[in-house]
Amino acid sequence: MTVNFKQIILKLSILLVPSYSVAYLTDKIVYVVPTLAAALEVASSIQDSSAKKRGSARVDENGLESAGAGAGAGID
């Protein structure tokens, strides 16, 4: 797994710049918390290109039946 420092810096700047600027301009934490929540949502939506290429993990829906743990295995 490689570390993409450009992506980390981008995510941190999306989080920290709005939060610190709101804190500095208003001097109130009441406005910082919603700003931090909104910025966190935006930063979490950023994905690197290798994660998009891999796709999501698939789950085998018939895993128990194919492994012999179904109705014929004596499980009631």
C-alpha positions in Angstrom: 0.0 0.0 0.0 1.5 3.3 -1.1 1.0 6.6 0.7 -0.1 9.4 -1.5 1.1 12.5 0.3 -0.6 14.9 -2.1 -3.9 13.3 -1.3 -3.2 13.5 2.5 -2.3 17.2 2.2 -5.5 17.9 0.1 -7.7 16.2 2.7 -6.0 18.0 5.6 -6.3 21.3 3.9 -10.0 20.7 3.2 -10.5 20.0 6.9 -8.3 22.5 8.5 -8.5 25.7 6.4 -12.3 26.2 6.8 -12.2 25.2 10.4 -9.4 27.5 11.4 -10.7 30.4 9.3 -14.2 30.1 10.9 -12.6 29.9 14.4 -10.4 32.9 13.7 -13.1 35.1 12.2 -15.9 34.3 14.7 -14.0 33.5 17.9 -16.8 31.0 18.7 -16.6 27.2 18.7 -20.4 27.0 17.9 -19.6 27.7 14.2 -16.5 25.5 14.0 -18.1 22.2 14.8 -20.6 22.3 11.8 -17.8 23.6 9.6 -15.6 20.7 10.6 -18.5 18.2 10.0 -19.1 19.5 6.5 -15.4 19.6 5.6 -15.0 16.0 6.9 -17.8 14.9 4.6 -16.1 16.5 1.6 -12.7 15.1 2.5 -14.0 11.6 3.0 -15.5 11.7 -0.5 -12.1 12.0 -2.1 -10.7 8.7 -3.2 -7.4 7.9 -4.8 -7.4 6.4 -8.3 -6.1 3.0 -7.2 -9.2 2.5 -4.9 -11.5 3.3 -7.8 -9.7 0.7 -10.0 -10.0 -2.1 -7.4 -13.7 -1.6 -7.0 -15.6 -2.9 -4.0 -15.2 -6.3 -2.4 -17.7 -8.9 -3.4 -19.4 -11.1 -0.9 -20.4 -14.6 -1.9 -24.1 -14.9 -1.0 -24.1 -18.7 -1.2 -21.0 -19.1 0.9 -22.6 -21.2 3.6 -24.5 -23.5 1.3 -21.5 -24.2 -0.9 -19.3 -25.0 2.2 -21.8 -27.6 3.3 -23.2 -25.7 6.3 -26.7 -25.6 4.9 -29.8 -27.6 5.8 -28.1 -30.9 5.0 -25.3 -30.4 7.5 -27.5 -31.1 10.6 -27.8 -27.5 11.8 -31.3 -26.8 13.1 
